[in-house]
Amino acid sequence: MKFNRNKSSNPRVKYVLGGFIVLVVLTGTLIYNLISGNKDIKEWDRYMIIGKDNIFVVYEDKLAIKIPFDIQVDKDISFRDLIKVKNYEEILNRVNGVLPEKVEKYKVIKFGEVDINVKNARNIPEVMINDRRHILTSNMESMFDDLLREKDMKNIANENIIVDILNANGRAGHARRTGEKLRKELGVKFNAANYETNGEQSYVIVNDLPKEKVEELVMSINEKYFKIKEDATIPTLANVVFVLGKEERKIFNVEVVGDSATAGIYADTLKKDGYNDVTQKKEAVKGTDTLINYNKEDYYIAYKIGKKLGIDKFVEKNDLQNKIVVVVE
């Protein structure tokens, strides 16, 4: 007996197979277009990217400015309105109308990702007018002077440093008192204001200040738990921003590891200094120096503890969560 194995006998199979082939071709074409279409961006110096929800204006490897679609172009039209009708040239013209330095090239990227590696990334300064978001143009020139045009930040004088201090602890006047202390001790300029919400955690947002300068500032502020906050949405021209939290609850654990008398002294010292969750793990420590393990976002917390205890060796361990480990030989 001979069986009929004609592949075309089942039309449903043909349609499924054909659809699969079309899908593969379309997917391959999309991936190719994403890869090949974004190659030219890497060769551009200054350009605008229109993404899924934001516009990005990039200036070499120095500065990238994010403009949300919901920002108004004028009192009646937002960037989102122009996006809907695909009026990309008008978007470019409007962006160039508010930024001190113009760009000529742009790319629309609705799918995939493009790496933007720049020294400074900022949200465009904005202000609310009649419940609508508008670009704050008054300080735009100084932002470009600070972030795009060349200057030597390593040797910046303290009197040229601007610090924003935001009160998130509900204590009236606390941010201003902290700012006055910094001005008196270090000679920096400061702006004091209330943060949008109160909370336990303190934060530091470093815009363009060298680590050594931030360390100096941290040591002059009473708060202890300054977690590094990246991708912040605070529009400011300040070099660094400090958000002062309540720090009243046990929000952060400091573990002192070691069974020596020194380990006990370190634990007691931190408790007396106001660190609110200090424990000692009494076990022998051998084959290592006295050091502090920390998560990279907790560097300034570890630094302040190190200065208090006289420890200058730090090891980054990013598996730690809201915890500093002081290892005592």
ZAMARGU-4260 file (C-alpha; in steps of 0.2 Angstrom, whole numbers, plus 5000, padded with zeros to 4 digits):
<rodrens>
0) 5000/5000/5000 | 5007/5017/4995 | 5003/5032/5006 | 5000/5050/4998 | 5012/5062/5007
5) 5008/5077/4996 | 5013/5092/5007 | 5001/5104/4999 | 4986/5093/5004 | 4983/5103/5020
10) 4980/5122/5015 | 4980/5126/5034 | 4998/5120/5035 | 5003/5131/5020 | 4995/5147/5028
15) 5003/5144/5045 | 5020/5141/5037 | 5018/5156/5026 | 5014/5167/5040 | 5029/5161/5050
20) 5040/5165/5036 | 5033/5182/5034 | 5035/5185/5053 | 5053/5179/5053 | 5057/5191/5038
25) 5048/5206/5046 | 5057/5203/5063 | 5074/5201/5054 | 5070/5217/5045 | 5066/5226/5060
30) 5081/5221/5070 | 5092/5225/5055 | 5084/5242/5053 | 5087/5245/5072 | 5105/5240/5071
35) 5110/5248/5054 | 5099/5263/5057 | 5107/5267/5074 | 5125/5265/5068 | 5125/5283/5061
40) 5120/5290/5078 | 5137/5284/5085 | 5145/5294/5072 | 5136/5310/5076 | 5142/5323/5088
45) 5126/5333/5091 | 5109/5326/5088 | 5091/5324/5094 | 5082/5307/5098 | 5063/5306/5098
50) 5060/5291/5109 | 5045/5282/5116 | 5040/5295/5129 | 5054/5308/5129 | 5065/5318/5118
55) 5084/5318/5121 | 5096/5331/5114 | 5114/5325/5115 | 5130/5336/5114 | 5145/5324/5111
60) 5150/5314/5126 | 5147/5329/5138 | 5128/5333/5140 | 5111/5325/5137 | 5095/5334/5140
65) 5079/5325/5142 | 5063/5333/5137 | 5046/5324/5141 | 5033/5324/5128 | 5021/5333/5140
70) 5031/5349/5140 | 5022/5363/5131 | 5029/5370/5115 | 5018/5385/5118 | 5002/5388/5128
75) 4991/5377/5117 | 5003/5364/5110 | 5014/5351/5118 | 5028/5341/5111 | 5016/5326/5112
80) 5004/5335/5100 | 5018/5337/5087 | 5023/5319/5089 | 5005/5313/5085 | 5006/5321/5068
85) 5024/5316/5066 | 5029/5334/5063 | 5047/5330/5068 | 5055/5345/5059 | 5044/5357/5069
90) 5050/5348/5085 | 5068/5351/5080 | 5064/5369/5077 | 5056/5371/5093 | 5069/5362/5103
95) 5083/5373/5094 | 5072/5388/5099 | 5075/5386/5118 | 5092/5378/5119 | 5107/5389/5118
100) 5116/5378/5106 | 5107/5370/5091 | 5108/5353/5084 | 5104/5349/5065 | 5102/5330/5065
105) 5088/5319/5073 | 5082/5301/5073 | 5065/5294/5078 | 5067/5278/5088 | 5051/5270/5095
110) 5058/5252/5097 | 5074/5246/5104 | 5087/5256/5114 | 5101/5267/5111 | 5116/5269/5123
115) 5119/5288/5127 | 5135/5289/5136 | 5138/5306/5142 | 5146/5314/5157 | 5131/5324/5162
120) 5112/5319/5160 | 5099/5332/5165 | 5080/5334/5164 | 5076/5351/5155 | 5072/5364/5169
125) 5053/5366/5169 | 5040/5376/5178 | 5021/5374/5180 | 5010/5387/5173 | 4991/5385/5174
130) 4994/5366/5178 | 5004/5364/5162 | 5023/5360/5161 | 5033/5373/5152 | 5052/5375/5149
135) 5061/5386/5161 | 5072/5396/5150 | 5079/5409/5162 | 5094/5399/5168 | 5097/5388/5152
140) 5113/5398/5147 | 5121/5395/5164 | 5117/5377/5163 | 5126/5375/5147 | 5141/5385/5154
145) 5141/5374/5169 | 5139/5357/5160 | 5144/5358/5142 | 5157/5371/5140 | 5174/5366/5147
150) 5179/5370/5165 | 5191/5362/5178 | 5179/5355/5191 | 5193/5346/5200 | 5200/5363/5205
155) 5184/5372/5208 | 5184/5384/5223 | 5172/5381/5237 | 5164/5399/5234 | 5159/5393/5216
160) 5150/5377/5222 | 5131/5378/5223 | 5122/5366/5235 | 5104/5363/5235 | 5097/5357/5252
165) 5080/5350/5252 | 5071/5347/5269 | 5062/5330/5269 | 5061/5328/5288 | 5047/5340/5292
170) 5058/5350/5304 | 5055/5369/5300 | 5071/5378/5295 | 5082/5363/5296 | 5088/5364/5278
175) 5092/5382/5280 | 5102/5379/5296 | 5111/5365/5287 | 5115/5377/5273 | 5121/5391/5284
180) 5133/5378/5292 | 5140/5373/5276 | 5142/5391/5270 | 5151/5396/5287 | 5162/5381/5287
185) 5166/5378/5269 | 5161/5394/5260 | 5149/5386/5248 | 5133/5394/5241 | 5117/5386/5245
190) 5098/5385/5241 | 5086/5378/5254 | 5069/5372/5251 | 5056/5358/5256 | 5057/5342/5247
195) 5041/5335/5239 | 5038/5322/5252 | 5045/5318/5269 | 5054/5302/5272 | 5066/5292/5283
200) 5080/5291/5270 | 5093/5305/5266 | 5100/5306/5248 | 5114/5314/5239 | 5112/5318/5220
205) 5129/5322/5213 | 5128/5332/5197 | 5145/5338/5192 | 5155/5339/5208 | 5171/5328/5211
210) 5170/5315/5224 | 5182/5323/5236 | 5172/5339/5237 | 5156/5329/5240 | 5165/5320/5254
215) 5170/5336/5262 | 5152/5342/5262 | 5145/5326/5269 | 5157/5327/5284 | 5150/5344/5288
220) 5131/5339/5288 | 5124/5330/5303 | 5114/5317/5293 | 5122/5300/5292 | 5113/5290/5279
225) 5116/5298/5262 | 5112/5286/5249 | 5117/5290/5231 | 5102/5294/5221 | 5104/5293/5202
230) 5092/5297/5188 | 5084/5310/5199 | 5070/5321/5192 | 5075/5337/5202 | 5078/5352/5189
235) 5092/5362/5196 | 5109/5370/5192 | 5117/5365/5208 | 5133/5355/5208 | 5126/5343/5221
240) 5109/5341/5230 | 5106/5334/5248 | 5089/5328/5253 | 5088/5327/5272 | 5077/5313/5279
245) 5071/5310/5296 | 5083/5296/5300 | 5073/5291/5316 | 5069/5273/5313 | 5081/5258/5310
250) 5082/5260/5291 | 5100/5255/5289 | 5111/5241/5298 | 5129/5243/5302 | 5137/5227/5307
255) 5154/5226/5315 | 5162/5209/5313 | 5176/5204/5325 | 5179/5198/5342 | 5193/5209/5347
260) 5192/5223/5360 | 5194/5236/5345 | 5178/5229/5337 | 5168/5232/5353 | 5175/5249/5354
265) 5170/5253/5336 | 5152/5246/5339 | 5150/5257/5355 | 5157/5272/5346 | 5144/5271/5332
270) 5130/5269/5344 | 5135/5284/5355 | 5137/5294/5339 | 5118/5291/5335 | 5119/5276/5322
275) 5102/5268/5326 | 5105/5250/5321 | 5122/5244/5326 | 5126/5226/5329 | 5142/5216/5333
280) 5145/5199/5326 | 5158/5192/5337 | 5169/5180/5327 | 5187/5179/5324 | 5194/5189/5309
285) 5210/5184/5301 | 5220/5186/5285 | 5212/5203/5281 | 5215/5222/5285 | 5202/5232/5295
290) 5190/5238/5281 | 5172/5243/5277 | 5161/5234/5265 | 5148/5244/5256 | 5136/5244/5242
295) 5141/5257/5229 | 5125/5268/5232 | 5130/5268/5250 | 5148/5275/5248 | 5145/5291/5257
300) 5137/5282/5272 | 5153/5271/5272 | 5164/5285/5270 | 5157/5295/5285 | 5158/5279/5296
305) 5176/5277/5290 | 5181/5294/5295 | 5173/5292/5312 | 5182/5276/5316 | 5199/5280/5307
310) 5197/5267/5294 | 5202/5272/5276 | 5200/5255/5267 | 5184/5252/5258 | 5178/5237/5247
315) 5163/5238/5236 | 5151/5223/5238 | 5135/5226/5229 | 5126/5211/5236 | 5124/5221/5252
320) 5107/5229/5254 | 5105/5244/5267 | 5119/5237/5276 | 5137/5242/5280 | 5149/5229/5286
325) 5164/5235/5296 | 5177/5221/5297 | 5189/5222/5311 | 5206/5212/5311
</rodrens>
